[in-house]
Amino acid sequence: MISREAYIEKMKTQLDELNIQMEHLGNKAAEAQANVRATYVKDMAELRAQSAQARAKMDELKSAGEDRWDAMVTEMEKVRDALVHSFSYFKSQV
């Protein structure tokens, strides 16, 4: 049978090792969160830029004459579809 002191020392060593491993995993998780956060910020900036482009295209559409209307509608739909696609992709990654 193991002595009390030996058992306590064994448990202390095992707990210390686990704490070191947990700290290591915690650091990895924090790094991953920072990477995810950076990606999130970048992707949101791109979505906002696409949204601004869509708003600008909408302003063009509003002021388009009858001769440009059909072409503007096609362009607007492309911009909208790209924004919807980007948003859907972003949403699926979050």
N, C-alpha and C positions, 0 to 999 in steps of 0.2 A: 504494500500500500504506500502511496506517495505521501510524503509529509505535507503538513499544512503549508509551510513556507514554500516548498517546491511547487505545490499546486497553485498557490497565490501568484508566484513568480511566473509560472507557465501561463496562467490566465492573463496576467498583466502583459506579458509578451505578445500573446495572441491578440489581445484588445489593442495594444499599441500598433501592431502590424495592420490590423483592420482599419484603425483610424488613419494611418498613413495612406493606405489604399483608398479609403473614402475621400481623403483630402485630394489625392491625385485625380480621382474621378470627378470630384467637385470642380477642380481646376479645368479639366477637360470640358465639363458641362458649361462652365462659365465662358470658355473660349468658343464653344459651339453656339451659345446664346449670342455672343458678340457677333459671330459670323452671320447668324440668322438675322439678327437685328440689322446689321449692315446691308444684307441682301434685301430685307424688308424695306428699309429706307430708300435704297436705290430703286427697287421696283415701284414703290409708291411715287417717287419722283418721275419715273417714266410714265406711269399711269396719269399723273397730273399733267404732264406735258402733252400726252395724247388727248386728254380731256380739253386742254386749252386749244389744241389744234382743231378738235371737233367743234368747239364753240366758235372759233374763228371761221371755220367752214360754214357753220350755221349762219353767221353774220353775212358771209358772202352769198349764201343761198337766199337770204331774206331780201338782199338788194339786187339780186340777179334779174335781168330783164327776161322777157319771154324767149328771146333768141338763145339764151344761155341756160334756161331753166332745166331742160332735160339733162344736159351735161353736168350741171351742178348737182342735180338729184343723184346721179350716178356716183359722182365724187363723194357726196355726203354719205351715201350708203357704204362706200368703201371705208371711209374714215370711221364711221360708226361701227361697222363690222370688226374692224381692227381693234377698236377700243373695247368692244364687248369680248372679243377673243382674248385680249390681253388681261382684262379683268377676270374672266373666267379662269384663266390659267393661274393668275395670281391667287385667286380665292382658293383654288384647289391645292396650292402649295402652303397655305397658312394653316 
